[in-house]
Amino acid sequence: MAEKRVKAATGQPTACAVPGITGSTQQDDCYRRLRQWVTVGRFLPGERLKIRAVAAELGVGLMPVRAALQRLAAEGALVNIPNAGVAVPSLSRAEFDDVLDMRLLLEGEAAERGSLRLSTAEQARLKLLDKRMAAALAVADAKTYLEDNEEFHLILYRAAGSPSLLALIETLWLKVGPLSNQLFDHADALPVLNNAHDDVLLALVRRDSSAVRRAIERDLFVAGQFLRQVCRGGVAKRSAP
C-alpha cells in the first residue's frame, strides 16, 4: 500500500533528489518534503511506510529517510510499529473533534490577523489559487486541490506575522493531513469545498477581517464533517459552532 501511495506523489521534482547534497542538509530536505506529503494527505491513515520505497521515490539513501521518518514520529505525525517500521496513525472521532476545535481557534485567529496584512500580490495569488481549486474540484483532482488549498491557507496565515501561531497550526495539520484525500470519497463534498474560499476573497475586498475569520472557520467545519465520518468511532455529525 505504501509503495502505491508514494508513487502517486510523482509529478514534480523532489527537494531530496539534489546531486551533491549530503548529511544534515539532505536529511532536512527529506524531512521537509515528507512533512509536506503527510500534511496534504499523500499517505493514508493506517498505512505503513516502507523506507526503501520512500527513499527510491526521493532519490536518496536509506539513512536520511529513516532520520526524517523518526523526526515525524517524534512530532506525532507518524507512529513507530515494533518490528514493522513507521505507520500513519488513525484518529478516533473524539481525537479528530479535539484537533478540529483547536484548528477553529488557531486558524480563525490567524486568518483574521492575516487578512489585515496581506499585500496586493498575496491577494492576487489567493484569487488565482481559488480558481485553480475550483477547476481541480470539477475534475476531482485531489492532488492539485489539496496542494493549492494548503498554499491558500499558508499565505493567509503567514501574513499574520506570528511564527509561533503558524507552528501550532502546522503541527495540527500533521494530525489530520492523512485524512484529506478521503474528502474526495464523498461526491457531495466536492460542490461545497471551495465555497468558503470564495467568501474569504469577498470579505477581503470589503476589508472585513471578522468575515474572513468566519469563512475560514466555516471551511474547516464543513470539511471536518465529511472527514470525521472516516475516523474510528462512528459517523454522527456535530452541530455548527
C-alpha positions in Angstrom: 0.0 0.0 0.0 2.7 2.5 0.9 4.6 1.9 -2.4 1.4 2.8 -4.4 0.8 5.9 -2.4 4.4 7.1 -2.7 4.4 6.6 -6.4 1.2 8.7 -6.7 3.2 11.6 -5.4 5.3 11.9 -8.5 5.0 14.7 -11.0 7.3 17.4 -9.6 11.0 17.4 -8.6 11.7 16.4 -5.1 13.7 18.5 -2.7 15.8 15.5 -1.7 16.9 14.5 -5.2 19.6 17.1 -5.4 23.0 15.8 -6.5 25.9 16.5 -4.2 23.9 17.4 -1.1 24.6 15.1 1.8 24.5 14.9 5.6 22.2 17.1 7.7 21.1 19.2 4.7 19.8 16.2 2.8 18.1 15.0 6.0 16.4 18.3 6.5 15.3 18.4 2.8 13.8 14.9 3.1 12.1 15.8 6.4 10.5 18.9 4.9 9.3 17.0 1.8 7.9 14.1 3.8 6.3 16.5 6.3 4.5 18.3 3.4 3.4 14.9 2.0 1.8 14.0 5.3 0.1 17.4 5.6 -1.5 17.2 2.1 -2.7 13.6 2.6 -0.2 11.7 0.3 -0.3 8.8 2.9 -3.5 7.3 4.3 -4.4 6.6 7.9 -3.0 3.2 9.0 -0.6 3.0 6.1 2.8 1.5 6.8 5.7 3.4 5.2 8.4 1.4 3.7 11.8 3.1 3.9 13.1 1.7 0.7 10.1 2.7 -1.3 10.2 6.3 0.1 14.0 6.5 -0.5 13.6 5.4 -4.1 10.9 8.0 -4.7 13.1 10.8 -3.2 16.2 9.6 -4.9 18.3 9.3 -1.8 19.8 6.7 0.5 18.0 5.0 3.4 19.7 7.0 6.2 18.2 10.4 5.5 14.8 8.9 5.0 15.0 6.9 8.2 16.0 10.0 10.1 13.2 12.1 8.6 10.6 9.5 9.4 11.8 9.3 13.0 11.6 13.1 13.3 8.0 12.9 12.1 7.3 10.1 14.6 8.7 12.3 17.4 6.2 15.0 16.4 3.3 12.6 16.4 2.8 12.7 12.7 3.8 9.0 12.4 3.9 6.1 14.9 6.6 3.5 15.4 5.4 0.0 15.0 7.6 -2.6 16.7 9.5 -4.7 14.1 7.5 -3.0 11.3 8.9 0.5 10.9 6.6 3.5 11.0 2.9 4.0 10.1 0.4 6.8 9.7 -1.8 7.0 12.8 -5.6 6.7 12.6 -7.6 9.2 14.6 -10.7 8.4 16.6 -13.7 10.6 16.2 -13.0 12.1 19.7 -9.4 12.8 18.7 -10.5 14.4 15.4 -13.0 16.6 17.2 -10.3 17.8 19.6 -8.0 18.7 16.8 -10.8 20.4 14.9 -11.7 22.6 17.9 -8.1 23.7 18.2 -7.9 24.4 14.4 -11.0 26.6 14.6 -9.5 28.7 17.4 -6.0 29.0 15.9 -6.7 29.2 12.2 -9.6 31.6 12.8 -7.3 33.9 14.7 -4.5 33.6 12.1 -6.9 34.3 9.3 -8.4 37.4 10.9 -4.9 38.8 11.7 -3.5 37.9 8.3 -6.4 39.5 6.4 -5.3 42.9 7.7 -1.7 42.5 6.4 -2.0 40.8 3.0 -0.1 42.5 0.2 -1.7 43.2 -3.2 0.4 40.4 -4.7 -0.7 37.9 -2.0 -4.3 38.8 -2.6 -3.8 38.2 -6.3 -2.3 34.8 -5.6 -5.2 33.9 -3.4 -7.6 34.7 -6.3 -5.5 32.5 -8.6 -5.5 29.6 -6.2 -9.2 29.9 -5.7 -9.7 29.5 -9.4 -7.3 26.6 -9.6 -9.1 24.8 -6.7 -12.4 25.2 -8.4 -11.0 23.7 -11.6 -9.4 20.8 -9.6 -12.7 20.1 -7.9 -14.5 20.0 -11.2 -12.4 17.1 -12.3 -11.9 15.5 -8.8 -8.2 16.2 -8.9 -7.3 15.6 -5.3 -3.6 16.3 -5.5 -3.9 19.7 -7.1 -6.8 20.8 -4.9 -5.0 19.8 -1.6 -1.7 21.4 -2.5 -3.4 24.6 -3.6 -5.6 24.6 -0.6 -2.5 24.3 1.7 -0.9 27.3 -0.1 -4.1 29.4 0.1 -4.2 28.9 3.9 -0.5 29.3 4.4 -0.5 32.7 2.5 -3.3 34.0 4.7 -1.8 32.7 8.0 1.8 33.7 7.3 0.6 37.2 6.7 -0.5 37.3 10.4 3.2 37.6 11.3 3.2 35.1 14.1 5.7 32.2 13.6 4.5 30.7 16.9 0.9 30.6 15.8 1.8 29.2 12.4 3.9 26.5 14.0 1.0 25.3 16.2 -1.3 25.3 13.1 1.2 23.2 11.1 1.5 20.7 13.9 -2.3 20.2 13.9 -2.2 19.8 10.1 0.1 16.8 10.5 -2.5 15.1 12.6 -5.4 15.5 10.1 -3.5 15.6 6.8 -3.7 11.9 6.1 -7.5 12.1 6.1 -7.5 14.8 3.5 -7.6 12.6 0.4 -10.7 11.0 1.7 -12.7 14.2 1.2 -12.8 13.0 -2.5 -14.6 9.8 -1.4 -17.7 12.0 -0.8 -19.3 13.1 -4.0 -21.5 15.6 -2.1 -18.4 17.3 -0.6 -16.9 18.4 -3.9 -19.5 21.1 -4.8 -19.1 22.9 -1.5 -15.4 22.6 -0.6 -14.5 25.9 -2.3 -17.4 28.0 -1.1 -15.6 29.3 1.9 -12.6 30.3 -0.1 -14.9 32.4 -2.4 -16.2 34.0 0.8 -12.7 34.8 2.0 -12.0 36.7 -1.2 -15.2 38.7 -1.0 -14.5 39.6 2.7 -11.0 40.7 1.7 -12.5 43.1 -0.8 -14.7 44.5 1.9 -11.8 44.7 4.3 -13.9 42.7 6.8 -11.4 40.7 8.9 -14.2 39.2 11.0 -15.9 37.8 7.9 -12.6 36.3 6.8 -12.3 34.6 10.2 -15.9 33.2 9.9 -15.3 32.0 6.4 -12.2 30.1 7.4 -14.0 28.6 10.4 -16.8 27.5 8.1 -14.3 26.0 5.7 -12.7 23.9 8.4 -16.1 22.9 9.9 -17.7 21.8 6.6 -14.7 19.7 5.6 -14.5 18.3 9.1 -18.0 16.9 8.9 -17.0 14.8 5.9 -13.6 13.8 7.3 -14.9 12.7 10.8 -17.1 10.1 9.1 -14.0 8.1 8.3 -12.5 8.3 11.8 -12.7 5.5 14.2 -15.9 5.6 16.3 -18.9 6.4 14.1 -20.4 8.9 11.8 -22.5 11.2 13.9 -22.3 14.8 12.9 -21.7 17.8 15.2 -23.6 21.0 15.3 -22.0 24.0 13.7 -20.1 26.3 16.1 
